[in-house]
């Protein structure tokens, strides 16, 4: 998903097991795309 003022897209992950409500958001650092922010 595109984010305002960020050259890198943001990805969303959700647990697929029944009853699991865990979610994770992942995007690359805007200054250094080698780093991933979770």
C-alpha positions as CSV (number, residue, x, y, z in Angstrom):
1,X,0.0,0.0,0.0
2,X,1.4,3.5,-0.9
3,X,1.9,5.8,2.1
4,X,2.0,9.6,1.9
5,X,5.5,11.1,1.4
6,X,7.2,7.7,1.4
7,X,8.9,6.3,-1.7
8,X,8.5,2.8,-0.3
9,X,5.2,0.9,-0.1
10,X,3.9,-0.5,3.2
11,X,3.0,-4.2,3.6
12,X,0.4,-5.7,6.0
13,X,0.4,-9.3,7.2
14,X,-2.3,-11.0,9.2
15,X,-2.2,-14.4,11.0
16,X,-4.3,-16.9,9.0
17,X,-5.0,-19.3,11.9
18,X,-8.5,-19.4,13.2
19,X,-9.0,-17.2,16.3
20,X,-5.6,-15.5,15.8
21,X,-5.7,-11.7,15.7
22,X,-2.0,-11.0,15.2
23,X,-1.2,-8.3,12.6
24,X,2.1,-7.0,11.3
25,X,3.0,-3.8,9.4
26,X,6.3,-3.7,7.4
27,X,7.9,-0.9,5.5
28,X,11.3,0.1,4.3
29,X,13.2,3.0,6.0
30,X,12.7,6.2,3.8
31,X,16.3,7.3,4.2
32,X,17.9,3.8,3.7
33,X,15.8,1.2,1.9
34,X,18.2,-1.6,3.0
35,X,16.5,-1.3,6.5
36,X,13.1,-2.7,7.2
37,X,10.8,-1.2,9.9
38,X,8.3,-3.5,11.6
